[in-house]
Amino acid sequence: MRVEFTVDEAHRMFEAVLDELVALDLDKHDRATLRRWRADEMTPGSVAVQRLCEKLNEGIQHSHDRSEASPIKKPDWV
């Protein structure tokens, strides 16, 4: 099985998480920093969002690979 997010999907996930962080009872300076980060670096199609997408896809694939059962079984008589 292969699950792969597009850059647009990764950006929408990032936006949803960041919206929740901004909604928290944070210091005014911290909220401004998050908003500035969103506006300056994490725009759709930016290198940072593309890298985020790659990391998400790598992490999901790695998790899936580790969850698969190994075809090599230890014999019960050992």
All heavy atoms as a GROMACS GRO file, in nm:
protein
  636
    1MET      N    1   0.084  -0.117   0.000
    1MET     CA    2   0.000   0.000   0.000
    1MET      C    3   0.089   0.124   0.000
    1MET      O    4   0.191   0.129   0.067
    1MET     CB    5  -0.088   0.000   0.125
    1MET     CG    6  -0.177   0.122   0.133
    1MET     SD    7  -0.290   0.117   0.271
    1MET     CE    8  -0.188   0.183   0.399
    2ARG      N    9   0.048   0.221  -0.076
    2ARG     CA   10   0.126   0.345  -0.084
    2ARG      C   11   0.032   0.464  -0.066
    2ARG      O   12  -0.064   0.481  -0.139
    2ARG     CB   13   0.196   0.354  -0.218
    2ARG     CG   14   0.279   0.478  -0.235
    2ARG     CD   15   0.412   0.443  -0.295
    2ARG     NE   16   0.491   0.562  -0.318
    2ARG     CZ   17   0.593   0.596  -0.242
    2ARG    NH1   18   0.628   0.521  -0.141
    2ARG    NH2   19   0.662   0.704  -0.268
    3VAL      N   20   0.063   0.546   0.033
    3VAL     CA   21  -0.012   0.669   0.057
    3VAL      C   22   0.085   0.783   0.034
    3VAL      O   23   0.196   0.783   0.089
    3VAL     CB   24  -0.066   0.675   0.202
    3VAL    CG1   25  -0.132   0.807   0.229
    3VAL    CG2   26  -0.162   0.561   0.226
    4GLU      N   27   0.045   0.878  -0.048
    4GLU     CA   28   0.134   0.991  -0.076
    4GLU      C   29   0.051   1.118  -0.082
    4GLU      O   30  -0.048   1.126  -0.154
    4GLU     CB   31   0.206   0.968  -0.208
    4GLU     CG   32   0.320   1.063  -0.228
    4GLU     CD   33   0.410   1.019  -0.341
    4GLU    OE1   34   0.452   0.903  -0.342
    4GLU    OE2   35   0.436   1.103  -0.428
    5PHE      N   36   0.092   1.217  -0.004
    5PHE     CA   37   0.025   1.345  -0.003
    5PHE      C   38   0.083   1.437  -0.110
    5PHE      O   39   0.203   1.433  -0.137
    5PHE     CB   40   0.039   1.414   0.133
    5PHE     CG   41  -0.036   1.345   0.242
    5PHE    CD1   42   0.030   1.276   0.341
    5PHE    CD2   43  -0.174   1.349   0.246
    5PHE    CE1   44  -0.038   1.213   0.442
    5PHE    CE2   45  -0.244   1.286   0.347
    5PHE     CZ   46  -0.176   1.218   0.446
    6THR      N   47  -0.001   1.520  -0.167
    6THR     CA   48   0.046   1.621  -0.260
    6THR      C   49   0.093   1.742  -0.179
    6THR      O   50   0.065   1.752  -0.060
    6THR     CB   51  -0.066   1.665  -0.357
    6THR    OG1   52  -0.169   1.728  -0.281
    6THR    CG2   53  -0.121   1.547  -0.435
    7VAL      N   54   0.162   1.833  -0.245
    7VAL     CA   55   0.209   1.954  -0.178
    7VAL      C   56   0.091   2.036  -0.128
    7VAL      O   57   0.095   2.091  -0.017
    7VAL     CB   58   0.300   2.037  -0.272
    7VAL    CG1   59   0.338   2.169  -0.209
    7VAL    CG2   60   0.424   1.958  -0.309
    8ASP      N   61  -0.016   2.042  -0.205
    8ASP     CA   62  -0.134   2.116  -0.164
    8ASP      C   63  -0.198   2.056  -0.038
    8ASP      O   64  -0.238   2.128   0.054
    8ASP     CB   65  -0.235   2.121  -0.278
    8ASP     CG   66  -0.353   2.210  -0.247
    8ASP    OD1   67  -0.330   2.325  -0.200
    8ASP    OD2   68  -0.467   2.166  -0.268
    9GLU      N   69  -0.206   1.924  -0.033
    9GLU     CA   70  -0.261   1.858   0.085
    9GLU      C   71  -0.174   1.881   0.208
    9GLU      O   72  -0.226   1.905   0.318
    9GLU     CB   73  -0.276   1.708   0.060
    9GLU     CG   74  -0.383   1.674  -0.041
    9GLU     CD   75  -0.380   1.529  -0.085
    9GLU    OE1   76  -0.270   1.468  -0.087
    9GLU    OE2   77  -0.487   1.477  -0.117
   10ALA      N   78  -0.043   1.874   0.191
   10ALA     CA   79   0.048   1.899   0.303
   10ALA      C   80   0.034   2.043   0.352
   10ALA      O   81   0.034   2.068   0.474
   10ALA     CB   82   0.192   1.871   0.261
   11HIS      N   83   0.017   2.136   0.260
   11HIS     CA   84   0.000   2.276   0.300
   11HIS      C   85  -0.130   2.296   0.376
   11HIS      O   86  -0.134   2.369   0.475
   11HIS     CB   87   0.006   2.368   0.177
   11HIS     CG   88  -0.002   2.512   0.213
   11HIS    ND1   89  -0.119   2.583   0.204
   11HIS    CD2   90   0.092   2.597   0.263
   11HIS    CE1   91  -0.097   2.706   0.246
   11HIS    NE2   92   0.030   2.718   0.282
   12ARG      N   93  -0.237   2.231   0.332
   12ARG     CA   94  -0.365   2.243   0.403
   12ARG      C   95  -0.356   2.183   0.543
   12ARG      O   96  -0.413   2.238   0.637
   12ARG     CB   97  -0.476   2.177   0.323
   12ARG     CG   98  -0.528   2.270   0.214
   12ARG     CD   99  -0.651   2.215   0.148
   12ARG     NE  100  -0.605   2.148   0.027
   12ARG     CZ  101  -0.665   2.048  -0.032
   12ARG    NH1  102  -0.775   1.998   0.017
   12ARG    NH2  103  -0.617   1.995  -0.142
   13MET      N  104  -0.284   2.072   0.559
   13MET     CA  105  -0.264   2.014   0.692
   13MET      C  106  -0.186   2.110   0.781
   13MET      O  107  -0.219   2.131   0.898
   13MET     CB  108  -0.191   1.881   0.683
   13MET     CG  109  -0.277   1.767   0.640
   13MET     SD  110  -0.192   1.609   0.654
   13MET     CE  111  -0.099   1.609   0.501
   14PHE      N  112  -0.080   2.169   0.724
   14PHE     CA  113   0.001   2.266   0.797
   14PHE      C  114  -0.084   2.384   0.842
   14PHE      O  115  -0.077   2.428   0.957
   14PHE     CB  116   0.117   2.314   0.709
   14PHE     CG  117   0.187   2.434   0.762
   14PHE    CD1  118   0.276   2.422   0.867
   14PHE    CD2  119   0.163   2.560   0.708
   14PHE    CE1  120   0.340   2.534   0.917
   14PHE    CE2  121   0.227   2.671   0.757
   14PHE     CZ  122   0.316   2.658   0.862
   15GLU      N  123  -0.168   2.434   0.752
   15GLU     CA  124  -0.256   2.546   0.785
   15GLU      C  125  -0.352   2.511   0.898
   15GLU      O  126  -0.376   2.592   0.987
   15GLU     CB  127  -0.336   2.589   0.661
   15GLU     CG  128  -0.254   2.659   0.556
   15GLU     CD  129  -0.222   2.802   0.592
   15GLU    OE1  130  -0.304   2.868   0.656
   15GLU    OE2  131  -0.112   2.847   0.556
   16ALA      N  132  -0.408   2.391   0.895
   16ALA     CA  133  -0.501   2.349   0.999
   16ALA      C  134  -0.432   2.342   1.136
   16ALA      O  135  -0.488   2.387   1.236
   16ALA     CB  136  -0.561   2.214   0.964
   17VAL      N  137  -0.312   2.288   1.139
   17VAL     CA  138  -0.238   2.280   1.265
   17VAL      C  139  -0.201   2.419   1.314
   17VAL      O  140  -0.215   2.453   1.432
   17VAL     CB  141  -0.111   2.192   1.249
   17VAL    CG1  142  -0.021   2.202   1.370
   17VAL    CG2  143  -0.151   2.048   1.223
   18LEU      N  144  -0.155   2.503   1.223
   18LEU     CA  145  -0.116   2.638   1.261
   18LEU      C  146  -0.235   2.720   1.309
   18LEU      O  147  -0.222   2.799   1.403
   18LEU     CB  148  -0.046   2.708   1.144
   18LEU     CG  149   0.054   2.815   1.183
   18LEU    CD1  150   0.162   2.758   1.274
   18LEU    CD2  151   0.115   2.876   1.062
   19ASP      N  152  -0.352   2.701   1.248
   19ASP     CA  153  -0.473   2.769   1.295
   19ASP      C  154  -0.504   2.733   1.439
   19ASP      O  155  -0.542   2.819   1.519
   19ASP     CB  156  -0.592   2.736   1.206
   19ASP     CG  157  -0.585   2.802   1.070
   19ASP    OD1  158  -0.509   2.900   1.055
   19ASP    OD2  159  -0.656   2.755   0.978
   20GLU      N  160  -0.487   2.606   1.474
   20GLU     CA  161  -0.511   2.563   1.611
   20GLU      C  162  -0.408   2.623   1.707
   20GLU      O  163  -0.442   2.661   1.820
   20GLU     CB  164  -0.508   2.410   1.621
   20GLU     CG  165  -0.622   2.343   1.549
   20GLU     CD  166  -0.757   2.376   1.609
   20GLU    OE1  167  -0.770   2.381   1.733
   20GLU    OE2  168  -0.852   2.398   1.531
   21LEU      N  169  -0.285   2.633   1.664
   21LEU     CA  170  -0.181   2.693   1.749
   21LEU      C  171  -0.208   2.841   1.772
   21LEU      O  172  -0.192   2.891   1.884
   21LEU     CB  173  -0.042   2.675   1.686
   21LEU     CG  174   0.015   2.535   1.689
   21LEU    CD1  175   0.146   2.530   1.610
   21LEU    CD2  176   0.039   2.490   1.831
   22VAL      N  177  -0.248   2.912   1.669
   22VAL     CA  178  -0.276   3.055   1.682
   22VAL      C  179  -0.397   3.077   1.773
   22VAL      O  180  -0.404   3.176   1.845
   22VAL     CB  181  -0.297   3.118   1.542
   22VAL    CG1  182  -0.350   3.258   1.552
   22VAL    CG2  183  -0.165   3.118   1.464
   23ALA      N  184  -0.491   2.983   1.772
   23ALA     CA  185  -0.612   2.996   1.855
   23ALA      C  186  -0.584   2.974   2.004
   23ALA      O  187  -0.666   3.011   2.088
   23ALA     CB  188  -0.719   2.899   1.807
   24LEU      N  189  -0.471   2.914   2.037
   24LEU     CA  190  -0.437   2.891   2.177
   24LEU      C  191  -0.412   3.023   2.249
   24LEU      O  192  -0.390   3.126   2.186
   24LEU     CB  193  -0.312   2.803   2.188
   24LEU     CG  194  -0.324   2.660   2.140
   24LEU    CD1  195  -0.189   2.591   2.148
   24LEU    CD2  196  -0.427   2.584   2.224
   25ASP      N  197  -0.413   3.017   2.379
   25ASP     CA  198  -0.390   3.135   2.461
   25ASP      C  199  -0.239   3.161   2.470
   25ASP      O  200  -0.176   3.136   2.573
   25ASP     CB  201  -0.450   3.115   2.600
   25ASP     CG  202  -0.445   3.241   2.682
   25ASP    OD1  203  -0.443   3.351   2.623
   25ASP    OD2  204  -0.443   3.230   2.806
   26LEU      N  205  -0.183   3.207   2.360
   26LEU     CA  206  -0.040   3.235   2.354
   26LEU      C  207  -0.015   3.385   2.372
   26LEU      O  208  -0.106   3.467   2.358
   26LEU     CB  209   0.017   3.192   2.218
   26LEU     CG  210   0.010   3.044   2.184
   26LEU    CD1  211   0.059   3.021   2.042
   26LEU    CD2  212   0.092   2.962   2.281
   27ASP      N  213   0.109   3.414   2.397
   27ASP     CA  214   0.151   3.553   2.404
   27ASP      C  215   0.129   3.619   2.268
   27ASP      O  216   0.139   3.555   2.164
   27ASP     CB  217   0.299   3.557   2.444
   27ASP     CG  218   0.352   3.697   2.459
   27ASP    OD1  219   0.292   3.775   2.536
   27ASP    OD2  220   0.452   3.727   2.393
   28LYS      N  221   0.101   3.746   2.269
   28LYS     CA  222   0.076   3.822   2.145
   28LYS      C  223   0.196   3.812   2.050
   28LYS      O  224   0.180   3.796   1.929
   28LYS     CB  225   0.049   3.968   2.184
   28LYS     CG  226   0.004   4.056   2.074
   28LYS     CD  227  -0.025   4.194   2.133
   28LYS     CE  228  -0.075   4.289   2.030
   28LYS     NZ  229  -0.103   4.422   2.088
   29HIS      N  230   0.315   3.817   2.106
   29HIS     CA  231   0.438   3.809   2.026
   29HIS      C  232   0.449   3.671   1.959
   29HIS      O  233   0.488   3.661   1.842
   29HIS     CB  234   0.559   3.836   2.116
   29HIS     CG  235   0.689   3.817   2.047
   29HIS    ND1  236   0.735   3.904   1.950
   29HIS    CD2  237   0.784   3.720   2.058
   29HIS    CE1  238   0.853   3.861   1.906
   29HIS    NE2  239   0.884   3.750   1.971
   30ASP      N  240   0.414   3.565   2.033
   30ASP     CA  241   0.421   3.429   1.978
   30ASP      C  242   0.321   3.409   1.864
   30ASP      O  243   0.354   3.349   1.762
   30ASP     CB  244   0.396   3.326   2.087
   30ASP     CG  245   0.507   3.324   2.191
   30ASP    OD1  246   0.620   3.366   2.158
   30ASP    OD2  247   0.479   3.283   2.305
   31ARG      N  248   0.200   3.458   1.881
   31ARG     CA  249   0.100   3.449   1.774
   31ARG      C  250   0.146   3.524   1.649
   31ARG      O  251   0.130   3.478   1.537
   31ARG     CB  252  -0.035   3.501   1.821
   31ARG     CG  253  -0.111   3.404   1.906
   31ARG     CD  254  -0.256   3.442   1.921
   31ARG     NE  255  -0.277   3.579   1.966
   31ARG     CZ  256  -0.286   3.618   2.093
   31ARG    NH1  257  -0.277   3.529   2.189
   31ARG    NH2  258  -0.306   3.744   2.124
   32ALA      N  259   0.206   3.641   1.671
   32ALA     CA  260   0.256   3.720   1.558
   32ALA      C  261   0.369   3.645   1.486
   32ALA      O  262   0.377   3.648   1.362
   32ALA     CB  263   0.303   3.856   1.605
   33THR      N  264   0.453   3.580   1.562
   33THR     CA  265   0.563   3.503   1.503
   33THR      C  266   0.509   3.389   1.417
   33THR      O  267   0.558   3.364   1.306
   33THR     CB  268   0.656   3.448   1.612
   33THR    OG1  269   0.708   3.557   1.688
   33THR    CG2  270   0.771   3.369   1.553
   34LEU      N  271   0.408   3.318   1.467
   34LEU     CA  272   0.348   3.209   1.390
   34LEU      C  273   0.284   3.262   1.261
   34LEU      O  274   0.301   3.203   1.154
   34LEU     CB  275   0.243   3.137   1.474
   34LEU     CG  276   0.296   3.049   1.587
   34LEU    CD1  277   0.181   2.998   1.672
   34LEU    CD2  278   0.378   2.934   1.532
   35ARG      N  279   0.214   3.371   1.271
   35ARG     CA  280   0.151   3.428   1.151
   35ARG      C  281   0.255   3.475   1.050
   35ARG      O  282   0.239   3.457   0.930
   35ARG     CB  283   0.060   3.545   1.191
   35ARG     CG  284  -0.066   3.501   1.259
   35ARG     CD  285  -0.158   3.620   1.282
   35ARG     NE  286  -0.277   3.577   1.350
   35ARG     CZ  287  -0.315   3.619   1.471
   35ARG    NH1  288  -0.243   3.708   1.535
   35ARG    NH2  289  -0.425   3.574   1.526
   36ARG      N  290   0.362   3.535   1.100
   36ARG     CA  291   0.469   3.582   1.011
   36ARG      C  292   0.536   3.462   0.943
   36ARG      O  293   0.568   3.467   0.824
   36ARG     CB  294   0.568   3.663   1.092
   36ARG     CG  295   0.658   3.750   1.010
   36ARG     CD  296   0.739   3.852   1.090
   36ARG     NE  297   0.774   3.814   1.226
   36ARG     CZ  298   0.713   3.863   1.336
   36ARG    NH1  299   0.614   3.948   1.327
   36ARG    NH2  300   0.752   3.826   1.456
   37TRP      N  301   0.558   3.356   1.018
   37TRP     CA  302   0.619   3.234   0.962
   37TRP      C  303   0.530   3.180   0.851
   37TRP      O  304   0.578   3.141   0.746
   37TRP     CB  305   0.637   3.133   1.074
   37TRP     CG  306   0.700   3.004   1.033
   37TRP    CD1  307   0.810   2.986   0.954
   37TRP    CD2  308   0.657   2.873   1.070
   37TRP    NE1  309   0.839   2.853   0.941
   37TRP    CE2  310   0.746   2.782   1.012
   37TRP    CE3  311   0.553   2.826   1.148
   37TRP    CZ2  312   0.733   2.644   1.028
   37TRP    CZ3  313   0.542   2.689   1.165
   37TRP    CH2  314   0.630   2.600   1.105
   38ARG      N  315   0.400   3.177   0.876
   38ARG     CA  316   0.306   3.128   0.776
   38ARG      C  317   0.311   3.215   0.650
   38ARG      O  318   0.314   3.165   0.538
   38ARG     CB  319   0.164   3.130   0.832
   38ARG     CG  320   0.060   3.095   0.727
   38ARG     CD  321  -0.080   3.124   0.774
   38ARG     NE  322  -0.118   3.031   0.879
   38ARG     CZ  323  -0.229   3.042   0.950
   38ARG    NH1  324  -0.312   3.141   0.928
   38ARG    NH2  325  -0.257   2.954   1.043
   39ALA      N  326   0.312   3.346   0.667
   39ALA     CA  327   0.305   3.438   0.553
   39ALA      C  328   0.437   3.445   0.476
   39ALA      O  329   0.436   3.458   0.353
   39ALA     CB  330   0.266   3.576   0.601
   40ASP      N  331   0.549   3.436   0.546
   40ASP     CA  332   0.678   3.455   0.481
   40ASP      C  333   0.739   3.327   0.424
   40ASP      O  334   0.787   3.327   0.311
   40ASP     CB  335   0.779   3.517   0.580
   40ASP     CG  336   0.739   3.656   0.622
   40ASP    OD1  337   0.653   3.717   0.556
   40ASP    OD2  338   0.794   3.705   0.724
   41GLU      N  339   0.737   3.220   0.500
   41GLU     CA  340   0.811   3.101   0.460
   41GLU      C  341   0.725   2.985   0.412
   41GLU      O  342   0.768   2.905   0.330
   41GLU     CB  343   0.897   3.053   0.577
   41GLU     CG  344   1.003   3.153   0.617
   41GLU     CD  345   1.083   3.106   0.736
   41GLU    OE1  346   1.096   2.983   0.753
   41GLU    OE2  347   1.131   3.190   0.812
   42MET      N  348   0.605   2.972   0.466
   42MET     CA  349   0.526   2.854   0.439
   42MET      C  350   0.411   2.882   0.341
   42MET      O  351   0.298   2.841   0.361
   42MET     CB  352   0.471   2.798   0.571
   42MET     CG  353   0.579   2.756   0.668
   42MET     SD  354   0.692   2.631   0.605
   42MET     CE  355   0.592   2.485   0.620
   43THR      N  356   0.442   2.952   0.234
   43THR     CA  357   0.341   2.979   0.132
   43THR      C  358   0.326   2.856   0.042
   43THR      O  359   0.419   2.778   0.027
   43THR     CB  360   0.381   3.101   0.048
   43THR    OG1  361   0.510   3.077  -0.008
   43THR    CG2  362   0.385   3.227   0.132
   44PRO      N  363   0.209   2.838  -0.017
   44PRO     CA  364   0.189   2.722  -0.105
   44PRO      C  365   0.291   2.721  -0.218
   44PRO      O  366   0.315   2.823  -0.282
   44PRO     CB  367   0.048   2.741  -0.160
   44PRO     CG  368  -0.018   2.836  -0.067
   44PRO     CD  369   0.090   2.920  -0.007
   45GLY      N  370   0.354   2.608  -0.239
   45GLY     CA  371   0.451   2.595  -0.346
   45GLY      C  372   0.593   2.635  -0.308
   45GLY      O  373   0.684   2.623  -0.389
   46SER      N  374   0.613   2.682  -0.185
   46SER     CA  375   0.748   2.722  -0.144
   46SER      C  376   0.833   2.597  -0.121
   46SER      O  377   0.784   2.485  -0.108
   46SER     CB  378   0.743   2.806  -0.016
   46SER     OG  379   0.704   2.727   0.093
   47VAL      N  380   0.963   2.617  -0.115
   47VAL     CA  381   1.056   2.507  -0.093
   47VAL      C  382   1.030   2.443   0.043
   47VAL      O  383   1.036   2.320   0.058
   47VAL     CB  384   1.202   2.557  -0.103
   47VAL    CG1  385   1.299   2.448  -0.069
   47VAL    CG2  386   1.229   2.611  -0.243
   48ALA      N  387   0.997   2.524   0.144
   48ALA     CA  388   0.972   2.472   0.278
   48ALA      C  389   0.849   2.380   0.279
   48ALA      O  390   0.851   2.275   0.343
   48ALA     CB  391   0.952   2.587   0.376
   49VAL      N  392   0.745   2.416   0.208
   49VAL     CA  393   0.624   2.332   0.203
   49VAL      C  394   0.652   2.205   0.122
   49VAL      O  395   0.605   2.097   0.157
   49VAL     CB  396   0.505   2.410   0.144
   49VAL    CG1  397   0.385   2.320   0.124
   49VAL    CG2  398   0.467   2.525   0.235
   50GLN      N  399   0.731   2.215   0.017
   50GLN     CA  400   0.767   2.097  -0.060
   50GLN      C  401   0.848   2.000   0.026
   50GLN      O  402   0.828   1.879   0.022
   50GLN     CB  403   0.844   2.136  -0.185
   50GLN     CG  404   0.758   2.206  -0.287
   50GLN     CD  405   0.838   2.258  -0.406
   50GLN    OE1  406   0.959   2.245  -0.412
   50GLN    NE2  407   0.768   2.318  -0.501
   51ARG      N  408   0.939   2.054   0.106
   51ARG     CA  409   1.019   1.970   0.196
   51ARG      C  410   0.930   1.907   0.304
   51ARG      O  411   0.949   1.791   0.339
   51ARG     CB  412   1.132   2.052   0.259
   51ARG     CG  413   1.224   1.973   0.345
   51ARG     CD  414   1.299   1.868   0.262
   51ARG     NE  415   1.375   1.785   0.351
   51ARG     CZ  416   1.384   1.654   0.342
   51ARG    NH1  417   1.324   1.592   0.244
   51ARG    NH2  418   1.452   1.584   0.428
   52LEU      N  419   0.834   1.984   0.355
   52LEU     CA  420   0.739   1.930   0.452
   52LEU      C  421   0.664   1.813   0.392
   52LEU      O  422   0.647   1.708   0.456
   52LEU     CB  423   0.641   2.039   0.497
   52LEU     CG  424   0.524   1.995   0.584
   52LEU    CD1  425   0.574   1.946   0.720
   52LEU    CD2  426   0.426   2.109   0.602
   53CYS      N  427   0.620   1.826   0.269
   53CYS     CA  428   0.548   1.719   0.200
   53CYS      C  429   0.636   1.596   0.185
   53CYS      O  430   0.591   1.483   0.210
   53CYS     CB  431   0.501   1.769   0.064
   53CYS     SG  432   0.403   1.648  -0.027
   54GLU      N  433   0.760   1.615   0.147
   54GLU     CA  434   0.853   1.502   0.134
   54GLU      C  435   0.872   1.431   0.267
   54GLU      O  436   0.870   1.308   0.274
   54GLU     CB  437   0.988   1.551   0.082
   54GLU     CG  438   0.988   1.597  -0.060
   54GLU     CD  439   1.118   1.666  -0.100
   54GLU    OE1  440   1.216   1.662  -0.020
   54GLU    OE2  441   1.122   1.725  -0.209
   55LYS      N  442   0.890   1.509   0.375
   55LYS     CA  443   0.910   1.450   0.508
   55LYS      C  444   0.786   1.374   0.554
   55LYS      O  445   0.797   1.267   0.613
   55LYS     CB  446   0.945   1.558   0.610
   55LYS     CG  447   1.078   1.626   0.587
   55LYS     CD  448   1.193   1.535   0.616
   55LYS     CE  449   1.224   1.540   0.763
   55LYS     NZ  450   1.340   1.460   0.800
   56LEU      N  451   0.666   1.430   0.528
   56LEU     CA  452   0.542   1.360   0.562
   56LEU      C  453   0.534   1.226   0.490
   56LEU      O  454   0.505   1.124   0.551
   56LEU     CB  455   0.422   1.445   0.524
   56LEU     CG  456   0.377   1.552   0.620
   56LEU    CD1  457   0.271   1.640   0.554
   56LEU    CD2  458   0.323   1.493   0.747
   57ASN      N  459   0.559   1.229   0.360
   57ASN     CA  460   0.550   1.106   0.281
   57ASN      C  461   0.655   1.004   0.324
   57ASN      O  462   0.626   0.884   0.330
   57ASN     CB  463   0.562   1.138   0.132
   57ASN     CG  464   0.438   1.209   0.080
   57ASN    OD1  465   0.329   1.190   0.130
   57ASN    ND2  466   0.457   1.292  -0.021
   58GLU      N  467   0.776   1.049   0.354
   58GLU     CA  468   0.880   0.958   0.400
   58GLU      C  469   0.842   0.896   0.534
   58GLU      O  470   0.860   0.775   0.555
   58GLU     CB  471   1.014   1.032   0.414
   58GLU     CG  472   1.079   1.068   0.283
   58GLU     CD  473   1.199   1.161   0.303
   58GLU    OE1  474   1.240   1.185   0.420
   58GLU    OE2  475   1.251   1.211   0.202
   59GLY      N  476   0.790   0.976   0.625
   59GLY     CA  477   0.751   0.926   0.756
   59GLY      C  478   0.638   0.825   0.748
   59GLY      O  479   0.640   0.722   0.817
   60ILE      N  480   0.540   0.852   0.665
   60ILE     CA  481   0.428   0.759   0.648
   60ILE      C  482   0.477   0.628   0.587
   60ILE      O  483   0.438   0.520   0.631
   60ILE     CB  484   0.316   0.822   0.564
   60ILE    CG1  485   0.250   0.933   0.644
   60ILE    CG2  486   0.214   0.718   0.520
   60ILE    CD1  487   0.155   1.019   0.564
   61GLN      N  488   0.561   0.638   0.486
   61GLN     CA  489   0.613   0.516   0.422
   61GLN      C  490   0.698   0.436   0.520
   61GLN      O  491   0.688   0.313   0.526
   61GLN     CB  492   0.693   0.552   0.297
   61GLN     CG  493   0.734   0.432   0.215
   61GLN     CD  494   0.616   0.354   0.163
   61GLN    OE1  495   0.520   0.411   0.115
   61GLN    NE2  496   0.620   0.222   0.174
   62HIS      N  497   0.780   0.504   0.597
   62HIS     CA  498   0.864   0.436   0.696
   62HIS      C  499   0.777   0.365   0.800
   62HIS      O  500   0.804   0.250   0.837
   62HIS     CB  501   0.958   0.537   0.763
   62HIS     CG  502   1.046   0.477   0.867
   62HIS    ND1  503   1.151   0.394   0.836
   62HIS    CD2  504   1.045   0.487   1.001
   62HIS    CE1  505   1.210   0.356   0.947
   62HIS    NE2  506   1.147   0.411   1.049
   63SER      N  507   0.674   0.432   0.846
   63SER     CA  508   0.583   0.372   0.944
   63SER      C  509   0.513   0.250   0.886
   63SER      O  510   0.498   0.147   0.952
   63SER     CB  511   0.481   0.476   0.988
   63SER     OG  512   0.387   0.420   1.075
   64HIS      N  513   0.471   0.260   0.761
   64HIS     CA  514   0.406   0.147   0.695
   64HIS      C  515   0.502   0.030   0.678
   64HIS      O  516   0.466  -0.086   0.703
   64HIS     CB  517   0.350   0.189   0.560
   64HIS     CG  518   0.292   0.075   0.482
   64HIS    ND1  519   0.176   0.012   0.519
   64HIS    CD2  520   0.337   0.011   0.372
   64HIS    CE1  521   0.151  -0.087   0.434
   64HIS    NE2  522   0.247  -0.088   0.344
   65ASP      N  523   0.625   0.059   0.637
   65ASP     CA  524   0.724  -0.047   0.617
   65ASP      C  525   0.753  -0.121   0.747
   65ASP      O  526   0.771  -0.243   0.747
   65ASP     CB  527   0.853   0.010   0.559
   65ASP     CG  528   0.837   0.059   0.416
   65ASP    OD1  529   0.735   0.024   0.352
   65ASP    OD2  530   0.923   0.136   0.370
   66ARG      N  531   0.758  -0.048   0.858
   66ARG     CA  532   0.787  -0.110   0.987
   66ARG      C  533   0.669  -0.192   1.038
   66ARG      O  534   0.687  -0.285   1.116
   66ARG     CB  535   0.823  -0.004   1.090
   66ARG     CG  536   0.958   0.058   1.059
   66ARG     CD  537   1.007   0.135   1.173
   66ARG     NE  538   1.015   0.045   1.289
   66ARG     CZ  539   1.064   0.078   1.404
   66ARG    NH1  540   1.106   0.199   1.423
   66ARG    NH2  541   1.068  -0.006   1.506
   67SER      N  542   0.549  -0.158   0.995
   67SER     CA  543   0.431  -0.229   1.045
   67SER      C  544   0.405  -0.361   0.972
   67SER      O  545   0.328  -0.444   1.020
   67SER     CB  546   0.307  -0.140   1.034
   67SER     OG  547   0.272  -0.121   0.900
   68GLU      N  548   0.468  -0.379   0.857
   68GLU     CA  549   0.448  -0.503   0.783
   68GLU      C  550   0.515  -0.619   0.855
   68GLU      O  551   0.623  -0.605   0.912
   68GLU     CB  552   0.505  -0.491   0.642
   68GLU     CG  553   0.428  -0.397   0.553
   68GLU     CD  554   0.485  -0.388   0.414
   68GLU    OE1  555   0.606  -0.417   0.395
   68GLU    OE2  556   0.411  -0.352   0.323
   69ALA      N  557   0.452  -0.733   0.852
   69ALA     CA  558   0.507  -0.852   0.916
   69ALA      C  559   0.625  -0.904   0.835
   69ALA      O  560   0.622  -0.906   0.712
   69ALA     CB  561   0.400  -0.959   0.928
   70SER      N  562   0.726  -0.948   0.903
   70SER     CA  563   0.843  -1.003   0.837
   70SER      C  564   0.813  -1.144   0.787
   70SER      O  565   0.752  -1.224   0.858
   70SER     CB  566   0.961  -1.008   0.934
   70SER     OG  567   1.069  -1.076   0.877
   71PRO      N  568   0.857  -1.175   0.664
   71PRO     CA  569   0.834  -1.311   0.614
   71PRO      C  570   0.925  -1.414   0.682
   71PRO      O  571   0.902  -1.533   0.674
   71PRO     CB  572   0.865  -1.299   0.465
   71PRO     CG  573   0.956  -1.183   0.454
   71PRO     CD  574   0.918  -1.090   0.566
   72ILE      N  575   1.028  -1.366   0.752
   72ILE     CA  576   1.120  -1.456   0.821
   72ILE      C  577   1.067  -1.479   0.962
   72ILE      O  578   1.051  -1.386   1.040
   72ILE     CB  579   1.263  -1.396   0.827
   72ILE    CG1  580   1.313  -1.370   0.686
   72ILE    CG2  581   1.354  -1.488   0.905
   72ILE    CD1  582   1.444  -1.295   0.682
   73LYS      N  583   1.038  -1.602   0.994
   73LYS     CA  584   0.986  -1.638   1.125
   73LYS      C  585   1.086  -1.726   1.198
   73LYS      O  586   1.146  -1.814   1.141
   73LYS     CB  587   0.853  -1.715   1.112
   73LYS     CG  588   0.745  -1.639   1.041
   73LYS     CD  589   0.696  -1.526   1.127
   73LYS     CE  590   0.580  -1.458   1.056
   73LYS     NZ  591   0.551  -1.329   1.106
   74LYS      N  592   1.099  -1.699   1.326
   74LYS     CA  593   1.186  -1.781   1.409
   74LYS      C  594   1.114  -1.913   1.438
   74LYS      O  595   0.998  -1.911   1.480
   74LYS     CB  596   1.216  -1.707   1.539
   74LYS     CG  597   1.311  -1.780   1.628
   74LYS     CD  598   1.341  -1.696   1.752
   74LYS     CE  599   1.434  -1.768   1.843
   74LYS     NZ  600   1.461  -1.692   1.964
   75PRO      N  601   1.180  -2.022   1.414
   75PRO     CA  602   1.113  -2.150   1.441
   75PRO      C  603   1.084  -2.165   1.590
   75PRO      O  604   1.158  -2.118   1.675
   75PRO     CB  605   1.214  -2.255   1.395
   75PRO     CG  606   1.337  -2.186   1.356
   75PRO     CD  607   1.313  -2.038   1.361
   76ASP      N  608   0.975  -2.232   1.622
   76ASP     CA  609   0.937  -2.245   1.761
   76ASP      C  610   1.020  -2.348   1.837
   76ASP      O  611   1.018  -2.354   1.958
   76ASP     CB  612   0.789  -2.281   1.772
   76ASP     CG  613   0.755  -2.411   1.701
   76ASP    OD1  614   0.840  -2.463   1.630
   76ASP    OD2  615   0.641  -2.455   1.719
   77TRP      N  616   1.097  -2.430   1.767
   77TRP     CA  617   1.178  -2.530   1.834
   77TRP      C  618   1.314  -2.477   1.876
   77TRP      O  619   1.391  -2.542   1.943
   77TRP     CB  620   1.195  -2.655   1.747
   77TRP     CG  621   1.240  -2.625   1.606
   77TRP    CD1  622   1.158  -2.607   1.498
   77TRP    CD2  623   1.372  -2.611   1.558
   77TRP    NE1  624   1.232  -2.582   1.386
   77TRP    CE2  625   1.366  -2.584   1.420
   77TRP    CE3  626   1.499  -2.617   1.616
   77TRP    CZ2  627   1.477  -2.564   1.341
   77TRP    CZ3  628   1.610  -2.597   1.538
   77TRP    CH2  629   1.599  -2.571   1.401
   78VAL      N  630   1.348  -2.352   1.841
   78VAL     CA  631   1.479  -2.296   1.877
   78VAL      C  632   1.476  -2.244   2.018
   78VAL      O  633   1.390  -2.191   2.072
   78VAL     CB  634   1.518  -2.184   1.780
   78VAL    CG1  635   1.647  -2.117   1.825
   78VAL    CG2  636   1.535  -2.237   1.640
   0.00000   0.00000   0.00000
